[in-house]
Amino acid sequence: MLYASYKRKIEKVAEVLKTIWKYRLIVLSVIAVAMVSTAGFLVSKGTVIDQVACPISIAYGDTLGYKANGLFSNISYQYSSSPSFEEFSTTMPRMPGTYYVRAVSSGSFNTNKYGKVYAFDIVKKKVDVSIVETTWTYGDTPSVTASLAYNDTISCSEFDYSNLGEAQATVSALEDSITITSYLGEDVTEAYDLTPVEKNVSLQKRNITITVGNAEKTYDALPLQFNACEIT
């Protein structure tokens, strides 16, 4: 009984080996393809492939637009002010200047793979600075507006006026007195190329009240003179 059972097992093994030998070329081809595929996957995993070209320059506030994909891997981007990337950040720079970008993906065995290094410039954003008001009361400070990037805000302390004796006055901001501030409170005026725009506004006269102060004197037959007054 033991011999018969052992014989049947041997015959089954022999049959399997016979089948393998019969189709040995096919089996070897499948194994070879599997090995090549595995090797190819390990080698190519994380390879960076550009999808959208990196522009040469963008204006302050614009997105870079450069895009890449990583084979079988996620992609991220690194930015630096040096092509050697000795120091880099994963945050896109904002202020005008020359910068470099490269795509990064995860390769096999916890290694990083890098794409090509591209240089790009961030240039000043060109904006017109306009007066908000259409009617202006003489002596008031006008407001200014401009198409700014991010959540930047604009203010102006000095203005150029002309035709103040006419019903329509011309008002424009003085460029040197314009300040633009980021949402963090940083002065980002240098990120803009500013062009003040003249605007004709309806000039309203300013109403004032002159109040003469009170005074007393002993009559001396001379005219009463008193220079104290308040203008509001």
C-alpha positions as CSV (number, residue, x, y, z in Angstrom):
1,M,0.0,0.0,0.0
2,L,2.8,2.4,0.9
3,Y,4.7,1.6,-2.3
4,A,1.6,2.0,-4.4
5,S,0.8,5.4,-2.8
6,Y,4.4,6.5,-3.3
7,K,4.4,5.3,-6.9
8,R,1.3,7.4,-7.7
9,K,2.9,10.5,-6.2
10,I,6.0,10.0,-8.2
11,E,4.0,9.4,-11.4
12,K,2.1,12.7,-10.8
13,V,5.3,14.6,-10.3
14,A,6.7,13.0,-13.4
15,E,3.6,14.0,-15.3
16,V,4.0,17.6,-14.2
17,L,7.7,17.7,-15.1
18,K,6.9,16.1,-18.4
19,T,4.3,18.8,-19.1
20,I,6.7,21.6,-18.1
21,W,9.4,20.1,-20.3
22,K,7.0,19.9,-23.2
23,Y,6.1,23.6,-22.8
24,R,9.4,24.7,-21.5
25,L,9.9,27.4,-24.1
26,I,6.6,29.0,-23.2
27,V,7.3,28.7,-19.5
28,L,10.7,30.2,-19.9
29,S,9.3,33.0,-22.0
30,V,6.7,33.8,-19.4
31,I,9.3,33.9,-16.6
32,A,11.6,36.1,-18.7
33,V,8.8,38.5,-19.5
34,A,7.8,38.7,-15.8
35,M,11.4,39.3,-14.8
36,V,11.9,42.0,-17.5
37,S,8.6,43.6,-16.5
38,T,9.6,43.7,-12.8
39,A,13.0,45.1,-13.6
40,G,11.5,47.7,-15.9
41,F,9.0,48.7,-13.3
42,L,11.7,49.1,-10.7
43,V,13.9,51.1,-13.0
44,S,11.2,53.3,-14.5
45,K,9.2,53.9,-11.3
46,G,9.2,57.7,-10.6
47,T,10.6,58.7,-13.9
48,V,9.6,62.4,-14.4
49,I,7.8,63.2,-17.7
50,D,7.0,66.8,-18.6
51,Q,3.4,67.5,-19.4
52,V,3.2,71.3,-19.7
53,A,6.4,73.3,-20.5
54,C,7.8,75.8,-18.1
55,P,7.4,79.4,-19.3
56,I,10.3,81.7,-19.5
57,S,8.7,84.4,-17.4
58,I,5.5,85.2,-15.6
59,A,4.1,88.3,-13.9
60,Y,3.8,88.7,-10.2
61,G,0.6,87.0,-9.1
62,D,0.4,84.6,-12.1
63,T,0.7,80.8,-11.7
64,L,3.8,79.1,-13.2
65,G,1.8,76.6,-15.1
66,Y,4.6,74.0,-15.4
67,K,3.4,70.5,-14.9
68,A,5.0,67.0,-14.9
69,N,4.0,63.5,-14.1
70,G,5.8,60.7,-12.3
71,L,5.5,57.1,-13.6
72,F,3.7,55.1,-11.0
73,S,4.4,57.9,-8.5
74,N,3.2,61.2,-7.1
75,I,4.8,64.4,-8.2
76,S,5.9,67.5,-6.3
77,Y,7.9,70.6,-7.2
78,Q,11.0,72.3,-5.7
79,Y,12.0,76.0,-6.2
80,S,15.3,77.7,-5.7
81,S,17.2,80.9,-6.5
82,S,20.2,78.7,-7.5
83,P,20.4,76.1,-10.2
84,S,22.3,73.9,-7.9
85,F,19.3,73.6,-5.5
86,E,21.6,73.7,-2.5
87,E,18.7,75.5,-0.8
88,F,15.2,75.0,-2.0
89,S,11.6,75.4,-1.0
90,T,8.4,73.6,-2.0
91,T,6.5,76.9,-1.9
92,M,6.3,78.8,-5.2
93,P,8.2,82.2,-4.9
94,R,6.2,85.4,-5.3
95,M,8.5,88.4,-5.6
96,P,10.2,89.4,-8.9
97,G,13.5,87.7,-9.6
98,T,15.1,84.8,-11.4
99,Y,14.2,81.3,-10.0
100,Y,14.6,77.6,-10.9
101,V,12.1,74.8,-10.6
102,R,12.3,71.0,-10.9
103,A,9.8,68.2,-10.5
104,V,10.4,65.5,-7.9
105,S,8.9,62.0,-7.7
106,S,9.5,58.9,-5.6
107,G,11.5,56.1,-7.2
108,S,12.1,52.6,-6.1
109,F,13.6,51.8,-2.7
110,N,12.7,55.2,-1.2
111,T,14.8,57.2,-3.6
112,N,13.9,60.5,-5.3
113,K,14.0,61.1,-9.0
114,Y,14.3,64.6,-10.4
115,G,13.2,66.1,-13.7
116,K,15.1,68.8,-15.6
117,V,15.9,72.1,-14.0
118,Y,14.1,75.1,-15.6
119,A,14.9,78.7,-15.1
120,F,12.0,81.3,-15.1
121,D,11.6,85.0,-14.2
122,I,9.0,86.6,-12.2
123,V,8.5,90.2,-13.5
124,K,6.6,93.1,-12.1
125,K,2.9,93.2,-12.6
126,K,1.7,96.1,-14.7
127,V,-1.3,97.9,-13.2
128,D,-3.1,101.2,-13.7
129,V,-3.8,103.1,-10.6
130,S,-7.2,105.0,-10.9
131,I,-9.2,107.4,-8.7
132,V,-12.3,105.9,-7.3
133,E,-14.5,109.0,-6.8
134,T,-16.5,110.6,-9.6
135,T,-17.4,113.5,-7.3
136,W,-14.7,115.1,-5.1
137,T,-15.0,117.7,-2.4
138,Y,-12.1,120.0,-2.3
139,G,-9.8,119.1,0.6
140,D,-10.9,115.5,0.9
141,T,-8.4,112.7,0.3
142,P,-9.3,110.7,-2.8
143,S,-9.3,106.9,-2.9
144,V,-7.4,104.8,-5.4
145,T,-8.0,101.4,-6.9
146,A,-6.0,98.9,-9.0
147,S,-6.2,95.3,-10.3
148,L,-3.9,93.7,-7.7
149,A,-2.7,90.2,-7.2
150,Y,-3.4,87.9,-4.3
151,N,-5.1,89.9,-1.5
152,D,-2.8,92.9,-1.8
153,T,-4.2,96.3,-0.8
154,I,-3.3,99.8,-2.1
155,S,-3.1,103.2,-0.6
156,C,-1.9,106.7,-1.7
157,S,-1.0,109.7,0.4
158,E,-0.4,112.4,-2.2
159,F,-2.1,113.4,-5.4
160,D,-1.7,115.7,-8.4
161,Y,-4.6,118.2,-9.0
162,S,-5.3,120.5,-11.9
163,N,-8.2,122.6,-13.1
164,L,-9.3,123.3,-9.5
165,G,-11.1,126.5,-10.7
166,E,-13.3,124.5,-13.0
167,A,-16.4,122.4,-12.5
168,Q,-14.4,119.4,-13.6
169,A,-11.1,118.9,-11.8
170,T,-8.4,116.4,-12.9
171,V,-6.9,114.2,-10.2
172,S,-4.2,111.5,-10.3
173,A,-2.1,109.6,-7.8
174,L,1.5,110.5,-7.3
175,E,3.5,107.3,-8.0
176,D,6.1,107.8,-5.3
177,S,3.4,108.1,-2.6
178,I,1.6,104.8,-3.5
179,T,2.0,101.9,-1.2
180,I,0.9,98.3,-1.8
181,T,0.7,95.9,1.1
182,S,0.3,92.1,1.2
183,Y,-2.2,90.3,3.4
184,L,0.7,89.6,5.8
185,G,1.4,93.4,6.1
186,E,4.5,93.3,4.0
187,D,5.3,96.1,1.6
188,V,5.1,94.6,-1.9
189,T,5.1,97.9,-3.9
190,E,8.2,96.8,-5.8
191,A,6.3,93.9,-7.2
192,Y,4.3,96.3,-9.4
193,D,4.9,98.5,-12.4
194,L,2.5,101.3,-11.6
195,T,0.9,103.8,-14.0
196,P,-1.2,106.5,-12.4
197,V,-4.3,107.4,-14.5
198,E,-5.8,110.9,-14.6
199,K,-9.5,111.1,-13.9
200,N,-11.9,114.0,-14.4
201,V,-14.1,114.4,-11.3
202,S,-16.9,116.8,-10.5
203,L,-15.4,119.3,-8.1
204,Q,-17.6,120.2,-5.1
205,K,-16.8,123.4,-3.1
206,R,-15.9,122.8,0.5
207,N,-18.3,124.6,3.0
208,I,-16.4,126.2,5.8
209,T,-17.6,128.1,8.9
210,I,-15.6,131.0,10.4
211,T,-16.3,131.6,14.1
212,V,-14.8,134.8,15.6
213,G,-13.6,134.5,19.1
214,N,-15.0,136.7,22.0
215,A,-13.0,139.6,23.4
216,E,-13.5,142.5,25.8
217,K,-11.6,145.8,26.3
218,T,-12.0,149.1,28.1
219,Y,-13.4,151.7,25.8
220,D,-10.6,153.9,24.5
221,A,-12.2,155.4,21.4
222,L,-10.1,153.2,19.2
223,P,-11.6,150.5,16.8
224,L,-11.9,147.0,18.3
225,Q,-9.4,144.6,16.8
226,F,-9.2,140.9,17.4
227,N,-7.5,138.2,15.3
228,A,-8.7,135.0,17.0
229,C,-11.1,132.9,14.9
230,E,-11.9,129.2,14.2
231,I,-12.4,127.8,10.8
232,T,-14.4,124.5,10.5
